[in-house]
Amino acid sequence: MHPRSCLPPAAATKSAAAAAAVVAAFAERVLHFQGGSCSTVGMVEKWGRFSYVAQAGLHCLNPVLGEWMAGRLSLRVQSLDVRCDTKTKDNVFVAVVYSIQCRVVRQIADDAFYELQNPRDHINPLLDPNLAQFL
């Protein structure tokens, strides 16, 4: 009499867990689901090129046709703490830490995802000269 499974019970459990992990990883890339929160959008690519911005909800992507979720972007207000070394009007060097609040505009979320790798590096040079005027 042949057993139904050639694997011992411990190996069968490990292989089932590994299969579940593979399915979960595949579903993470293929299905994009957000429940309740509308503060995150996903970037969908088709064959490596931007296709569309996936809003909140369930989106089924077909990897056979080259569709996948390239990444997610938060639309919430974020706070950036920036340190600036500047010289005051009376020739004293001071280190100032200021906080900037910014957020991504939903209509141009694809530009923010693909063009801004590090927002701090883009914002800091714009604000340093303006801060130096007031000190």
Summary of the structure (lengths in Angstrom):
residues: 135
radius of gyration: 24.3
end to end distance: 88.5
largest distance: 95.0
contacts: 297
relative contact order: 0.13
helix: 38%
strand: 35%
